[in-house]
C-alpha cells in the first residue's frame, strides 16, 4: 500500500470533492433558508430585519452546485445582520 507524505499535494479534482460539492451546497442552502424562516417569525415588527432576511432568502435560493463558500457566506451574512438588528431591539431568539 502506498501512502502520501504529508507534504505531497493532493489534486482536488481526484479527491471526490467535485462530486460532493453540489450536495454540500444544497445542504448549506437549506440551512440558510431554515434559519431565515426562524428569524422571519421573530421579525414581524422590524422592517430593517425583514429586509436582511429577504436578502438572505434570495442569496440562499440563488446558490447552485458551482457556488463557492463566499456565496454561502454572503447569504449567512444577511441573516447575521437581521439577527443583530433584532438583538439591538432586545429581542432574543429562544
DSSP file (Angstrom, degrees, kcal/mol; ACC not computed):
  #  RESIDUE AA STRUCTURE BP1 BP2  ACC     N-H-->O    O-->H-N    N-H-->O    O-->H-N    TCO  KAPPA ALPHA  PHI   PSI    X-CA   Y-CA   Z-CA
    1    1 A X              0   0    0      0, 0.0     2,-0.4     0, 0.0     0, 0.0   0.000 360.0 360.0 360.0 134.2    0.0    0.0    0.0
    2    2 A X        -     0   0    0      2,-0.0     2,-0.3     0, 0.0     0, 0.0  -0.818 360.0-167.3 -99.9 134.9    1.3    3.4   -0.9
    3    3 A X        -     0   0    0     -2,-0.4     2,-0.3     0, 0.0     0, 0.0  -0.896  20.0-119.6-118.7 153.2    0.8    6.4    1.3
    4    4 A X        -     0   0    0     -2,-0.3     2,-0.1     4,-0.1     6,-0.0  -0.689  25.5-118.3 -89.1 140.5    1.3   10.0    0.6
    5    5 A X    >   -     0   0    0     -2,-0.3     3,-1.6     1,-0.1    -1,-0.1  -0.430  29.2-114.4 -66.3 153.1    3.8   12.1    2.5
    6    6 A X  T 3  S+     0   0    0      1,-0.3    -1,-0.1    -2,-0.1    -2,-0.0   0.803 117.0  55.6 -61.8 -28.3    2.1   15.0    4.4
    7    7 A X  T 3  S+     0   0    0      2,-0.1     2,-0.3     0, 0.0    -1,-0.3   0.591  84.7 104.4 -81.9  -8.4    4.0   17.4    2.2
    8    8 A X  S <  S-     0   0    0     -3,-1.6     2,-0.2     1,-0.1    -4,-0.1  -0.570  73.0-126.0 -77.3 132.5    2.6   15.9   -1.0
    9    9 A X        -     0   0    0     -2,-0.3     2,-0.5     1,-0.0    -1,-0.1  -0.486  16.0-144.1 -76.8 145.5   -0.1   17.9   -2.7
   10   10 A X        -     0   0    0     -2,-0.2     2,-0.6    -6,-0.0     5,-0.1  -0.943  17.3-123.8-111.2 130.0   -3.4   16.2   -3.5
   11   11 A X    >>  -     0   0    0     -2,-0.5     3,-1.3     1,-0.2     4,-0.6  -0.614  15.2-148.8 -72.3 118.0   -5.3   17.1   -6.6
   12   12 A X  G >4>S+     0   0    0     -2,-0.6     3,-0.8     1,-0.3     5,-0.7   0.808  95.4  62.9 -60.5 -30.0   -8.7   18.3   -5.5
   13   13 A X  G 345S+     0   0    0      1,-0.3     3,-0.4     2,-0.2    -1,-0.3   0.825 106.8  44.6 -64.8 -29.4  -10.2   17.0   -8.8
   14   14 A X  G <45S+     0   0    0     -3,-1.3    -1,-0.3     1,-0.2    -2,-0.2   0.555  97.3  75.6 -88.3  -8.7   -9.1   13.5   -7.8
   15   15 A X  T <<5S-     0   0    0     -3,-0.8    -1,-0.2    -4,-0.6    -2,-0.2   0.555 104.7-114.8 -84.5  -6.1  -10.3   13.7   -4.2
   16   16 A X  T >>5S+     0   0    0     -3,-0.4     4,-1.1    -4,-0.4     3,-1.1   0.422  81.6 123.0  88.2  -1.7  -14.0   13.4   -5.0
   17   17 A X  H 3>< +     0   0    0     -5,-0.7     4,-2.2     1,-0.3     3,-0.4   0.863  66.7  61.9 -61.7 -35.5  -14.8   16.9   -3.8
   18   18 A X  H 34 S+     0   0    0     -6,-0.5     4,-0.5     1,-0.2    -1,-0.3   0.786 104.2  50.2 -62.5 -25.5  -16.3   17.8   -7.2
   19   19 A X  H <4 S+     0   0    0     -3,-1.1     4,-0.4     1,-0.1    -1,-0.2   0.798 115.3  40.1 -81.9 -29.1  -18.9   15.0   -6.5
   20   20 A X  H  X S+     0   0    0     -4,-1.1     4,-2.9    -3,-0.4     5,-0.2   0.677  93.5  82.5 -94.6 -18.1  -19.9   16.2   -3.1
   21   21 A X  H  X S+     0   0    0     -4,-2.2     4,-2.8     1,-0.2     5,-0.2   0.896  90.1  51.2 -56.8 -44.4  -19.9   20.0   -3.6
   22   22 A X  H  > S+     0   0    0     -4,-0.5     4,-1.9     1,-0.2    -1,-0.2   0.911 113.5  45.5 -60.6 -39.3  -23.4   20.1   -5.1
   23   23 A X  H  > S+     0   0    0     -4,-0.4     4,-2.5     2,-0.2    -2,-0.2   0.926 112.7  50.5 -67.9 -44.4  -24.8   18.1   -2.2
   24   24 A X  H  X S+     0   0    0     -4,-2.9     4,-2.6     1,-0.2    -2,-0.2   0.916 110.8  49.3 -58.8 -44.2  -22.9   20.3    0.3
   25   25 A X  H  X S+     0   0    0     -4,-2.8     4,-2.5    -5,-0.2    -1,-0.2   0.878 109.9  51.5 -64.8 -37.8  -24.2   23.5   -1.3
   26   26 A X  H  X S+     0   0    0     -4,-1.9     4,-2.3    -5,-0.2    -2,-0.2   0.933 111.6  46.8 -63.4 -45.4  -27.8   22.1   -1.2
   27   27 A X  H  X S+     0   0    0     -4,-2.5     4,-2.2     2,-0.2    -2,-0.2   0.920 113.4  48.5 -63.4 -44.2  -27.5   21.3    2.5
   28   28 A X  H  X S+     0   0    0     -4,-2.6     4,-2.2     1,-0.2    -1,-0.2   0.907 111.4  49.6 -63.8 -41.5  -26.0   24.7    3.2
   29   29 A X  H  X S+     0   0    0     -4,-2.5     4,-2.4     1,-0.2    -1,-0.2   0.898 109.8  52.1 -63.9 -39.7  -28.7   26.5    1.3
   30   30 A X  H  X S+     0   0    0     -4,-2.3     4,-2.4     1,-0.2    -2,-0.2   0.902 109.3  49.6 -62.3 -41.8  -31.3   24.5    3.1
   31   31 A X  H  X S+     0   0    0     -4,-2.2     4,-2.5     2,-0.2    -2,-0.2   0.892 110.2  50.4 -64.8 -40.0  -29.8   25.5    6.5
   32   32 A X  H  X S+     0   0    0     -4,-2.2     4,-2.4     2,-0.2    -2,-0.2   0.924 111.3  48.4 -64.3 -43.6  -29.8   29.2    5.5
   33   33 A X  H  X S+     0   0    0     -4,-2.4     4,-2.4     2,-0.2    -2,-0.2   0.908 111.1  50.7 -63.7 -41.7  -33.4   29.0    4.4
   34   34 A X  H  X S+     0   0    0     -4,-2.4     4,-2.1     1,-0.2    -2,-0.2   0.929 111.5  47.4 -62.4 -44.6  -34.4   27.3    7.7
   35   35 A X  H  X S+     0   0    0     -4,-2.5     4,-2.6     1,-0.2    -1,-0.2   0.899 110.6  52.8 -63.2 -39.5  -32.6   30.0    9.7
   36   36 A X  H  X S+     0   0    0     -4,-2.4     4,-2.4     1,-0.2    -1,-0.2   0.902 108.3  50.4 -62.6 -40.9  -34.3   32.7    7.6
   37   37 A X  H  X S+     0   0    0     -4,-2.4     4,-1.4     2,-0.2    -1,-0.2   0.902 110.6  49.8 -63.3 -40.5  -37.7   31.2    8.3
   38   38 A X  H  X S+     0   0    0     -4,-2.1     4,-0.8     1,-0.2    -2,-0.2   0.922 113.8  44.5 -63.8 -45.1  -36.9   31.1   12.1
   39   39 A X  H  X S+     0   0    0     -4,-2.6     4,-1.2     1,-0.2     3,-0.5   0.858 106.2  61.9 -67.6 -34.7  -35.8   34.7   12.1
   40   40 A X  H  < S+     0   0    0     -4,-2.4     3,-0.3     1,-0.3    -1,-0.2   0.871  98.3  56.2 -61.7 -37.5  -38.8   35.8    9.9
   41   41 A X  H  < S+     0   0    0     -4,-1.4     3,-0.5     1,-0.2    -1,-0.3   0.863 112.7  42.2 -61.5 -34.7  -41.2   34.7   12.6
   42   42 A X  H  < S+     0   0    0     -4,-0.8     3,-0.4    -3,-0.5    -1,-0.2   0.650 106.9  62.9 -84.9 -16.1  -39.5   37.0   15.1
   43   43 A X    ><  +     0   0    0     -4,-1.2     3,-2.1    -3,-0.3     7,-0.3   0.212  60.2 116.8 -99.7  15.4  -39.0   39.9   12.8
   44   44 A X  T 3  S+     0   0    0     -3,-0.5    -1,-0.2     1,-0.3    -2,-0.1   0.829  84.6  38.9 -55.0 -35.5  -42.6   40.8   12.1
   45   45 A X  T 3  S+     0   0    0     -3,-0.4     2,-0.5     1,-0.1    -1,-0.3   0.272 103.6  76.8 -99.1  11.6  -42.3   44.3   13.7
   46   46 A X    <>  -     0   0    0     -3,-2.1     4,-2.2     1,-0.1     3,-0.3  -0.811  52.0-178.1-127.9  91.2  -38.9   45.1   12.4
   47   47 A X  H  > S+     0   0    0     -2,-0.5     4,-2.0     1,-0.2    -1,-0.1   0.818  84.4  56.8 -61.3 -32.0  -38.7   46.1    8.7
   48   48 A X  H  > S+     0   0    0      2,-0.2     4,-1.6     1,-0.2    -1,-0.2   0.919 109.3  45.7 -64.7 -42.5  -34.9   46.5    8.7
   49   49 A X  H  > S+     0   0    0     -3,-0.3     4,-2.5     1,-0.2    -2,-0.2   0.896 110.0  54.7 -66.1 -40.0  -34.6   42.9    9.9
   50   50 A X  H  X S+     0   0    0     -4,-2.2     4,-2.7    -7,-0.3    -1,-0.2   0.887 104.5  54.4 -62.3 -38.0  -37.1   41.7    7.3
   51   51 A X  H  X S+     0   0    0     -4,-2.0     4,-1.9     1,-0.2    -1,-0.2   0.913 110.2  46.2 -61.8 -42.3  -35.1   43.4    4.5
   52   52 A X  H  X S+     0   0    0     -4,-1.6     4,-2.2     2,-0.2    -2,-0.2   0.894 112.1  51.2 -67.0 -39.1  -32.0   41.5    5.6
   53   53 A X  H  X S+     0   0    0     -4,-2.5     4,-2.7     2,-0.2    -2,-0.2   0.922 108.9  50.3 -64.9 -43.4  -33.9   38.2    5.8
   54   54 A X  H  X S+     0   0    0     -4,-2.7     4,-2.5     1,-0.2    -1,-0.2   0.897 110.5  50.0 -61.4 -39.7  -35.4   38.7    2.4
   55   55 A X  H  X S+     0   0    0     -4,-1.9     4,-2.5     2,-0.2    -1,-0.2   0.882 110.2  51.3 -65.2 -36.9  -31.9   39.3    1.0
   56   56 A X  H  X S+     0   0    0     -4,-2.2     4,-2.6     2,-0.2    -2,-0.2   0.910 109.5  49.6 -64.9 -43.0  -30.7   36.1    2.8
   57   57 A X  H  X S+     0   0    0     -4,-2.7     4,-2.7     2,-0.2     5,-0.2   0.946 112.1  48.3 -57.9 -49.1  -33.6   34.1    1.2
   58   58 A X  H  X S+     0   0    0     -4,-2.5     4,-0.9     1,-0.2    -2,-0.2   0.911 113.0  47.0 -60.1 -44.3  -32.7   35.5   -2.2
   59   59 A X  H  < S+     0   0    0     -4,-2.5     3,-0.4     1,-0.2     4,-0.3   0.905 113.5  48.5 -65.6 -40.8  -29.0   34.7   -1.8
   60   60 A X  H >< S+     0   0    0     -4,-2.6     3,-1.2     1,-0.2    -2,-0.2   0.903 110.5  50.4 -66.2 -40.6  -29.7   31.2   -0.5
   61   61 A X  H 3< S+     0   0    0     -4,-2.7    -1,-0.2     1,-0.3    -2,-0.2   0.664 105.5  57.9 -74.0 -14.4  -32.1   30.4   -3.3
   62   62 A X  T 3< S+     0   0    0     -4,-0.9    -1,-0.3    -3,-0.4    -2,-0.2   0.486  79.6 115.0 -91.6  -2.5  -29.5   31.6   -5.9
   63   63 A X    <   -     0   0    0     -3,-1.2     2,-0.2    -4,-0.3    -3,-0.0  -0.433  45.1-176.8 -67.3 140.5  -26.9   29.0   -4.7
   64   64 A X    >   -     0   0    0     -2,-0.1     3,-1.4     4,-0.1    -2,-0.1  -0.685  45.3 -88.8-126.7-179.2  -26.1   26.4   -7.3
   65   65 A X  T 3  S+     0   0    0      1,-0.3   -40,-0.1    -2,-0.2   -41,-0.1   0.782 128.3  48.5 -62.9 -26.4  -23.9   23.4   -7.4
   66   66 A X  T 3  S+     0   0    0    -44,-0.1    -1,-0.3   -41,-0.0   -44,-0.0   0.370  83.7 123.7 -96.4   4.2  -21.0   25.6   -8.5
   67   67 A X    <   -     0   0    0     -3,-1.4     2,-0.2     1,-0.1   -42,-0.1  -0.273  54.0-134.0 -65.0 152.6  -21.4   28.2   -5.8
   68   68 A X     >  -     0   0    0      1,-0.1     4,-1.7   -43,-0.0     3,-0.4  -0.496  26.2-100.4-101.8 173.2  -18.4   28.9   -3.6
   69   69 A X  H  > S+     0   0    0      1,-0.2     4,-2.8     2,-0.2     5,-0.2   0.832 122.6  61.5 -60.6 -32.5  -18.1   29.3    0.1
   70   70 A X  H  > S+     0   0    0      2,-0.2     4,-1.9     1,-0.2    -1,-0.2   0.885 102.3  50.8 -62.2 -39.0  -18.1   33.1   -0.4
   71   71 A X  H  > S+     0   0    0     -3,-0.4     4,-1.6     2,-0.2    -1,-0.2   0.909 111.9  46.5 -64.9 -42.6  -21.6   32.8   -1.9
   72   72 A X  H  X S+     0   0    0     -4,-1.7     4,-2.3     1,-0.2    -2,-0.2   0.919 110.8  52.8 -64.8 -43.3  -22.8   30.8    1.1
   73   73 A X  H  X S+     0   0    0     -4,-2.8     4,-2.3     1,-0.2    -1,-0.2   0.860 104.6  56.2 -61.7 -36.0  -21.2   33.3    3.5
   74   74 A X  H  X S+     0   0    0     -4,-1.9     4,-1.5     2,-0.2    -1,-0.2   0.909 107.9  47.9 -63.0 -42.0  -22.9   36.2    1.8
   75   75 A X  H  X S+     0   0    0     -4,-1.6     4,-1.3     1,-0.2    -2,-0.2   0.924 113.5  47.5 -64.3 -43.9  -26.3   34.6    2.4
   76   76 A X  H  X S+     0   0    0     -4,-2.3     4,-2.3     1,-0.2    -2,-0.2   0.849 104.7  60.9 -66.0 -33.4  -25.4   33.9    6.0
   77   77 A X  H  X S+     0   0    0     -4,-2.3     4,-2.2     1,-0.2    -1,-0.2   0.885 100.7  53.9 -63.2 -38.8  -24.1   37.5    6.5
   78   78 A X  H  X S+     0   0    0     -4,-1.5     4,-2.0     1,-0.2    -1,-0.2   0.909 110.5  46.7 -60.4 -41.5  -27.6   38.8    5.7
   79   79 A X  H  X S+     0   0    0     -4,-1.3     4,-2.6     2,-0.2    -2,-0.2   0.856 108.3  55.0 -71.8 -33.7  -29.1   36.7    8.4
   80   80 A X  H  X S+     0   0    0     -4,-2.3     4,-2.3     2,-0.2    -1,-0.2   0.910 109.0  49.1 -61.3 -41.3  -26.4   37.7   10.8
   81   81 A X  H  X S+     0   0    0     -4,-2.2     4,-2.2     2,-0.2    -2,-0.2   0.891 110.2  50.5 -65.3 -40.0  -27.4   41.3   10.2
   82   82 A X  H  X S+     0   0    0     -4,-2.0     4,-2.2     2,-0.2    -2,-0.2   0.922 111.5  47.9 -63.5 -43.6  -31.0   40.5   10.7
   83   83 A X  H  X S+     0   0    0     -4,-2.6     4,-2.4     1,-0.2    -2,-0.2   0.898 110.5  51.7 -65.1 -39.3  -30.3   38.8   14.0
   84   84 A X  H  X S+     0   0    0     -4,-2.3     4,-2.0     2,-0.2    -1,-0.2   0.891 108.3  52.4 -63.1 -38.8  -28.1   41.7   15.1
   85   85 A X  H  X S+     0   0    0     -4,-2.2     4,-0.9     2,-0.2    -2,-0.2   0.921 110.1  47.7 -62.9 -43.9  -31.0   44.1   14.2
   86   86 A X  H ><>S+     0   0    0     -4,-2.2     5,-2.5     1,-0.2     3,-0.7   0.905 110.7  51.5 -63.2 -40.6  -33.3   42.0   16.4
   87   87 A X  H ><5S+     0   0    0     -4,-2.4     3,-1.9     1,-0.2    -1,-0.2   0.837 101.3  61.1 -67.3 -32.2  -30.8   42.0   19.2
   88   88 A X  H 3<5S+     0   0    0     -4,-2.0    -1,-0.2     1,-0.3    -2,-0.2   0.792 104.9  49.8 -61.9 -26.6  -30.5   45.8   19.1
   89   89 A X  T <<5S-     0   0    0     -4,-0.9    -1,-0.3    -3,-0.7    -2,-0.2   0.117 125.0-107.2 -98.1  20.3  -34.2   45.8   19.9
   90   90 A X  T < 5S+     0   0    0     -3,-1.9     2,-0.6     1,-0.2    -3,-0.2   0.744  72.5 143.5  62.9  27.1  -33.6   43.4   22.8
   91   91 A X      < -     0   0    0     -5,-2.5     2,-0.4    -6,-0.1    -1,-0.2  -0.874  29.3-169.0 -97.1 125.9  -35.2   40.5   21.1
   92   92 A X        -     0   0    0     -2,-0.6     2,-0.3    -3,-0.1    -9,-0.0  -0.943  20.7-126.8-115.9 133.4  -33.5   37.2   21.8
   93   93 A X              0   0    0     -2,-0.4   -54,-0.0     1,-0.1   -55,-0.0  -0.572 360.0 360.0 -74.0 139.7  -34.2   34.0   19.9
   94   94 A X              0   0    0     -2,-0.3    -1,-0.1     0, 0.0    -2,-0.0   0.470 360.0 360.0 -86.6 360.0  -35.1   31.2   22.3
